[in-house]
Structures are given as C-alpha cells and as structure tokens.
Amino acid sequence: MTPDDHLHPALTMAARAAYTAYHEARTNHTREELEAVDGDGADGTPTMTIDILVEPAILNALEPISVNVLSEEAGPIDNGHA
C-alpha cells in the first residue's frame, strides 16, 4: 500500500501535475522570471508567471474526472459536481 492509496484520486492527480509543471518551470525559467507579476487572479491577488505555468497543468489533469475546482487564478470552475 502506498500513501496515495489513502487520497482521493483528484488530489493525487493534481499533486502529480503540479509537481511536474513546477519542475519544468524551474528548469526552463529563472526565479525572477517565475516571480514576475503578470496580472491579477480571479480573487484579486497578483498572478505570477509560475501561476500561469502550473495552474493549467493541474486543471488539465483534473479534466477527465470532472471535479469542481476553486481556483485562485480562474475562480470557481463548475464541472457539474456537488
């Protein structure tokens, strides 16, 4: 049994996607580039380049299981689940 066996599949999928996207971002961009503010998120907080690179990977990973997501950058994403 692995630690992932005790987690909801959505959490495991999101964590793996975040890890992979973050690693790629850190490999391909400087810290300064990743910290650059590129606008405001749906919640009104600054959106950094790292957010723009990582969040879509997480949302794409979750798309096949159609879970609802409350995203700091995109706001609520309703995929039809309670």
Secondary structure, 3 states (H helix, E strand, C coil): CCHHHHCCHHHHHHHHHHHHHHHHHHHHCCHHHHHCEEEECCCCCEEEHHHHHHHHHHHHHHHHHCCCEEECCCEEECCCCC
